Every structure is written in structure tokens, then in C-alpha cells.
Amino acid sequence: MIRLVFSLLVATAVLNCGGQTIHNPSAILKETGRSPQVHLKAMELLDTSVGLADSDYQELMHRILWTPGYTNDARMAALTRLWLVDREGTIRTIRQRLPRLNNWTWLLELCTWIAEEDVKELHEALISSWASTTIFVKTDNERPECIALKRMYTDADIATLVFDSMLAQKKSWKQGYRTRCWELLHRLGQRDKLIALLAETSFESDDMFFLDLQKAKLDLGIVPLCREEILWIRELAKPEYDSFWQEAIGALNKLDSERRAHVEIRDIPVAVSLARHGKEDAFTRSVPTMVRGISDATANQKHYSETEGGGAYDPQSEMLRSYQEEITWGDAAAIEIALAALDVPQVRAHLFDYATRDNVDESTEYGGVIALDKQGRFEILEFEPKVRHHDLRFNASQDMFDAAYTALFHFHFHAQKFRNGDHAGPGLGDKNYATNTRANCLVFTFVDKNTMNVDYYRHGNVVIDLGVIKR
């Protein structure tokens, strides 16, 4: 009888926190938002009543490691218990969840724990997490993942560790990891080493990730910088794009070696367009000469600039002359092509028709791509968003990205009202889009019912007002 009473007391222990009684510790552990004292006491009760070997109890603790709403004290208590009885399962959970953690304080504690326990099996998870950018530290060397790796691999160069780890993962489902390593190595100043890798290495026949990147390096002289550029170049490397790829080789070969050294993926459709239209001089003219021509073409235009919502408040920041040192050959050629396209009456008519439909639809912004058809003519491809948030946001669909691989420009409208000049130009979200995609972008903004302002923008916060077009 005494033993029965004792067991009941254990199962319904009274906590020293407001007199709360735990009748079901498993249910308590499932509840997020509880104080650490409550969760810790629930674990103590389950330690006694079911034991750490219980699979349901272990599953609850695995959940605590990554589910939002638990305190770090509760997480660490769960981690300590799991490490005693289920090391392989613990490593598996952390490997899957660490790269996606958005709780900075827990990330700090978890990385410290990994280093103290010397869990080298988690080096990929640390690298993958490290590859994601953060605002919480100023330099990559201050990242907790980097600190943990340095503590575990005291004799190794960490950049070399990342490099070797990237090369070792050849399985197709590891390509996302390789991409994150590639981006991280660029942040660590290893671009020259990556270029040398593509120039000098004989990759195995099934290593399509590196074979595609090597093909881009050897055929086009282009080495991608980031995830979107890797996806872009690997798409173009597919057999169905072979004709376009061969056109790109021929077009880029018209550039001298110095200009070729600075060509980006976004410049490929531009070069192909110039070759299709017989614009041979555009491959050899100096950038200052091209810029003067653009300046002359837009000199008498009226310009509008974003004054609200995080845009550029200084109109000078969108003027061509503000970017004399930053404009590349690709920028100048793209802007010349944009001006030529917008001079085509059918192109303008299509843009105004599409923008007017956007003005009527208050659920989203509209957008698409400007491309070349099979005859080399400019064409507007419409891609209304499949996901609609509100009238101040454009969500590019995957169909649009598929069409954009060979297209000249991504574009969207600011058409919420016909007198929308205060929002003429890309906002912060638009600039982030250009930075992430590294595409050439255009935004068209109504300033009255028959007039739209046009801005060219791309990564690096380069925004150039091209003036206006008329209906």
C-alpha cells in the first residue's frame, strides 16, 4: 500500500511554482510556451516513471530540440538525456535541423555543445548552417558554427575543410549542400581556388554538378557566384538548351579577353540578342562610349523616383551619372537593348495593356519577362503570380523562372494607381530580388494613365532611371 501511494505521488507531483500539479508529464512536454521549471519537472517525472529508454519519451525529447516555443534550458536538458541513450538518433536530428534553426541563442548553445562533445559527425551540418547569412555577427569568423569547427579541427584550415567536404559529396541529393559550400567558400575569399578547381580537375563522369560548372567555365568563361547562378547555369547546360548554348559561345567569343573576364550569367542573353540582331559594334565599343549614348537617349526624359516604402529618397541615386564607376559592359549593353525594345510600338502597347490589367487587379502586382522569340523579335511573356499576397508585392512563379533562363529581363509593374510617381523605382523587396536572382530587372510605374516611368536595376543596388514611355 505504501509503494502504491508513493507511485501515485510521483505521477502527480506538486511543483513549487504556483502549486501546479502535473497529472500527465507527457502532455506537458508537448505543450510549448511553458516555463523551463515545468518542462524540467515533467522530464524528471518521466525519467522515473517510464525511463529514458522509452521510445515515446525519446520522440518527445527529439521534438523539443527544434520545435519553437521551448526554452534553451528545456532543450539542453532533453539533449543531455538523448545523448546518453540515443546518440545516433540525436546526431540524425541535429544534422537535419541545425541548418534550418532560426533561434540564435539556441544555435549558440548547440554549437558550443557539439564542440565540447567533439561530434565530428556533425561537421556537414555546421557548414550548412554557417553558409546561411545572418545579421547577428559582423564576420564569418565570429559565427558559432565556425568557432565549433575550429575547436574540433584544430590543425585544419577551415576553408580547406569546407572545400574538401564539398568535393566529397557526390550523391545527387547532396547538391544543395554542395551549393551552400560553394557560396560559403566565396564569402571566405576562395573564388580563385574554385576557378582553379574547374580549370584543372578531371571530374568523374557521373559528377554532373561539377561537370556542368566546368562546362560553363570552359565554354563561356563564367564561374557562378551563388545558388541562383548555379541553378541558372545548370539549367542552360541541359541538352534542350544546346542551341542557345552554342549561340552564347559564339556571341561571347566576340568579346576581348578583358571584357570576357567580367561577364556574368545575366549577360549571356544580352550577348545572344546582340548577335542575333547583328549589333557587332556593341561587342567592341568602349563602356564610356555606350554610356554617353544612353545618356544622350535619356537626357530629355522626365525622371521619377521612389520616395516612400524604403526606396531611394535622393533622385540622384537613380541617375545614370551616379554609376559611372559601376556600370559594366553587360549593364550598358542591356540598357541599350531595353531602350531599343521600348521603342517598338507593339512592345509598348503590350506593356500598357498588361499594366492596365494590373491596375484593375488589387490582389497582386503583375510581372513577367522580356525575351526574344525564335525570329529574334522582342516579346513580352506574362506570368501572373500563382501566390497572391497583396497589391504591393509580385511573386515570381517557377514558370516565370523557367522562361527567364534565356530571357533578357525580369519585369513587374507598380500600377496600384495611375498617378503612382512616388513609387517609381524598385523598393527594398525588389532590390533584394535582384540581389538574390542576379538577373537584369525592369520596373514600370504609372505616372499617369498614358505614361510609365522605367527603371533598370540589378544586384549591388544599382538602379538607373531610363525615363518614361508613352501609351
N, C-alpha and C positions, 0 to 999 in steps of 0.2 A: 504493500500500500504506500509506503514511504517513497519507493522508487517511482511509482506511478505519479504521485504528486510532484516529485522533482522533475520528471519528464514534462509534465504539463506546464510547470513554471518556466522551463527552458523554452518551450514552444510559444509561450505568451508572455515573454519577458517585458517588464515595465522599464521604459527608457527614462533616463534622467533629463528629459527635455520636454517639459510641459506635461509630464505624466502620460505620454502617449504609449499605448500598448501595441506591440507587433503581434498580430494573430497569424499573419501569413507572410513570412520573410521573403519568399519567392516573389510574391505580388509586389511587395515593397521595392525589391530590387528592380522590377520592371518599370517603376514609376520614375520618370525624370523630374528634375526640379526639386528633389528632396535635399535636405541638409546632409552634409557628409556624415554627421553623427548617426543619422537614421540609417543610411546605407551601410555604414561600417558595422552597426549593431546587427543589421539584417544578415550580413555576411558571417558575423560571429555565430549567430544562431544556426545558420545553415552549415557552418563548419562542424558544429556539434551534432545537429540532427540528421544530416544526410551525408556529410563528409565531402572532401574535395574531389574524390573520385567519381562522384555522381555526375553523369553526362549532362543532365538538365541544368545543374548548378554551373557547370563549366560553360555551357552555352550562354547562360545569363551573364557571366563574367566577361566572355568574349565580346558580347554586345556592349558592355559598359566601356570597353576600351575605345570605342569610336563613335557611339551614338551621342548626339548633342544632348545637353541637359544634365550631365553628371559632373561633379566636381573632380578636380585633379586628385584630391585625397582618395576619393572612391575609386577612381581609375587605377591609381597606383596600388591600392590595396587589392584590387582584382588582378592586376598584372603580377604582383608578387605571388599570389596564390596559384595562378595559372602556370607560372614558371616552375613551380615545384612539381606539378603533376602532368603538364601537357606542353612540353617545350616545343615540339614540332607544330602543334596546333597554334601556339602563341606566335611563333615565327611566321606561320602562314597568315594569320590575321593581321599582324603588323605589316608584313610585306604587301598585303592587298590594300590596307587602309592608310598607311603612312603618307604615300604621295598625294592623298586627297584630303588630308587633315586641314581644317581651316581654323583650328583652335591653337593660337600661337603659344600660349603658356603651356598647354599640354604637349605641344611639339617640342618645346624646350626641355621639359622633364623627360619625355620619352627618348629623345636623342641622348641625353645625359645617361639614362639607364642603359641604353644599347651599348654605349661606350664603356660604362663601368662593368657590364656583364661580358664585354668583348664578343658580341654576337655578330661575327663577320658574315654570317649567312644573310644579314640584312643590308649589306653594302649597296645592293642594287636599289633597294627601297629608299635608302638615304640619298643616293644620287638622283633618283627620280624625283624625290621631294625637293631636293636642292635646285633642280632645274626650273621649278616654278618660281616666278619672281615674287617679291614681297616688298612692302613699304616699311617693314619693321626694323630693318638694318640698312646701313649705308653701303656696305661692301659684301661681296660673296664670302670673303674670309671670316666674316662675323656670323655667318649662318650656322645654326646649331648642327645641321647635317654635316657641314664641312668640319666643324670642330670635332664631332664624333668620329668622322673618318680619320682625321689626323691623329686622334688618340689611339685608334685601333691599328692604324698602319703607320707607325712612327717612322719607319725607314723608307717609305714610298713617297714619290711625288704624286700628289693627289690628282693633278691634271692627267698624268700618265695612267693612274688607276682608272679614271673615268674613260679615257681613250681605249684602254685595253678591255674594259668591261663592255664598251660599245661594240668592239670588234668581235668579241666572243659570242654575242647573242645573235645567232643566225636564223633562228626559227621565225616563221612568218608572223606569229602572234607577238613577237618581241620588237616589231618595227616601231611601235610607239615609244618604247624605251630607248631605242637607238636614236630616234628623233630628238628626244629630250636630252640625251647625252650630247648630241650634235649642237643643240642650242646652248647648252651649258658650256661646252668647250669654246664656243665663240665668245661667251662672256668672260671666260678665263684667259682670253688672248691667244688661243691656239689655232687661229684660222690658217696660218702658214703651214702648220703641221697637217691640217685636214686637206689643204690643197695638195701638199706633197703626197699624202696618202692616196688621193685619187690619181695623181700623175704617175706614181711609181709602183703601185701594187697590182699584182695579178690575183683577182678575186676568183673564188670558186664559182662554177657555172650556175649554181643554184642560189647564190647570194645576190638576189635581184635588187635589194636595197642599194648596195654599193655599186653594182653594175650600172644601174640607172644613173646614179650620181656621177659615176666615172664617164658614162656616155655624154652627159651634159658638159662635163669638163673638157673632154677631148674634142667633141663635135662643135660645141657652141662657145667654149671658153668661159662657161658660167658655173660657179660653185654657190649653191644656195646658202642662205644665212639662217633660216628659221623653218619652223614646221610648215607654214603655208607655202613657202617656196619649195620645200621638199615635195609636198603633195602635188604642187603645180608641175614641177619638172618631171616627176614620176608619172603623172598622167600623160604629159606630152610624149614621154618615152614609149608609150604603148603603141602597138602596131597600127591601130586605127588612125593615129596622128602622123604616120610616117611621111605622107606627102607634105604636111605642114612643116614637119621637122626638116625635111630636105630643103624646103623653101627658106627656112630660118638659117640653115648652114650657108646657103648661097648669099643671102642678104647680109648676114653678119660678116662674111668674108670681104665685103666691100669696105669695111671699116679698117683704119690703120691700127697697128698693134697697141698704141697708147689708148685709143678710144675703146678698143676691144677689152682692155684690162678692166674697164669700169662699167661694162654693160651689165645690166640686171635682167632678171627674168621678165619684168614688166616691159622691157624694151624689145622683146622678141616680136610681138605682134606689130609694134611700131615699125621695126625694120622690114618685116614682111610686107606691110602696107606700102612702104616707100618703094620697095622693089616691084610690087605689082603695078603701081601707078607710074613706074618709070622715073621716079624722082632721084636720079643718080646723084645730082649735086648735093642732095641733103646728107649723103654719107660722108662728104668731104668738106663741106662748108664749116668754117670755124663757129664755135658756140657764140662768141660775141656778135658775129655777123647775123646769125639766126635770131639772137635776142633783139638786135636792132630792128630786124624785120618785124618781129612780133610787136615790139614797142610802137613802130610806125602804124601797124594794122589796128592797134587798140588805142592809139593816142587820143582820138577824138570821141571815144566812147564815154558814156556816163557810167560811173562805178558806184556800187553799193556795198556795204559791209555789215557783217553781223554785229549787232550792238547789245544783244541780250542772250541769256542762256549759255554763257560760257564761251562765246565766240571771241573773235579779235575786236577789241574796242577801238584800236587805233587803225583807221583806214589805210595808213601807210604800210601796215603789216601785210596787206594783201596786194600791194603794188609790185609789178614786175621788177622795178629797180631795187626793191628791198632784198632780192635774192640773186644779185649779180654773182656772188661767190658760190652759191649753192646749186645753181641750175646746171644740170648735166646735159650732154648731147641728147640723151633719151628724153629729158624734160622738154628741151627746145623742139625736138622733132615731134613729140606727142602734141605739144601745144599748136604747132603748125598744122598738124593733121586735124586737130579739134576745130580750129578756125576754118579749115577747108571744108570739113563735114558740115559745120553750121552754116556755111554759105550755100549749101544745097537746099533749094526751096522745099523739096519733098521731105528732107530730114527735119527742117524747122516745122513744117506742117504736122508731121507725126509727133514731134515732141510737144507741141502746143495742144494737140488733140489729147494726148496721154496725160499731160499735166492738168488739163481741164477736167478730165475724169477723176484725177486725184483730188482736185479741189472739191468735187461733189462728195467723195467718199471720206467721211470723217473718222473712219476706224483705223486708218494706217496711212503712211506715205507710200508712194509708188516708186518703182525704180526698174533697172534692168541693165543691159549692156549695149554699147555701140560697137558693132563688129563690121566685118567685110563679108559680103555674100560671095558665092562662087565666081561671079563675074568681077569681083574686086570692087563692087559698089558699097557705099556705106549703108548699113541697115540698123534699125532700132529694134532690139529684141525686148519685149515686155515680160516682166516677171513680177506680177502682183504677189505680195507676201502671203504665204500659207498660214503663218502665225501673225496675228494682228494684236498689238498691244494698245496703241493709241495713235492719234494723228500727228504726233511729233517724232515718230520712230519708223524706220524702214528696216525690215528683217529680210535679209537676202536668203533666198531658198537654195537648196542644194542644186536644183535645176539651173538656177542662175549661175552658180559657181561652175557647173559643168559646161555651160555655154561660154563662160568668161575665160577659159583656158587659152583660147585663141583670139579673144576679143581685144579691142583697143582700150575701152574704158568701162568701168563700173559707173553707173549714174543713179541719182534719185532726185526727187523734187522737194522743194519747200513751197507747197501750194495750198497751205491751210486757208489763205485768203489771197485775193488778187493784189492787194496792196500790202505786200509782205517784205518790203525792202529792209526792215530792221533785222530780218533773219536771212539776209543774202550772204551765203557763205557757209562752210561746214562748221557745225558745232563740235563740242568736245567728243561726243559719241561718234560723229563722222570721222574726226581725226584719228580716233582710236581704231576705227575700222580700217582706215588707210594704213595705219602703222601695222596692224595685225595681218592684213592681206598683202601688203606691199604692192598693191595694184595702182594703176593710174585711175583717178576718180574725177568725176564732174558732178556738180550740184547746180540745178536750175531753180531759180527763185522768182516767183511772180513779183514784179514791182508795180504793174498794173495789168489789166486784163489782156493787153496785147503785147506786153513786154516782159521778158525774163532776163535776169542777171545770170551770168555764167561764171563759175569758179572752178579752176583746176586745182587739185590737191593730191598729195601723196604722203608717204611716210616722212618722218622728220619734221612735221608741222610746216611743210611748205604749202602755202596757199597763194594762188595767183589769180586775181580778178581779171577775166577776159572781156569785161564789158557786157553789153546786152545784145539780145536778139529780138526781132520783131515777129509777131504773128504773120 
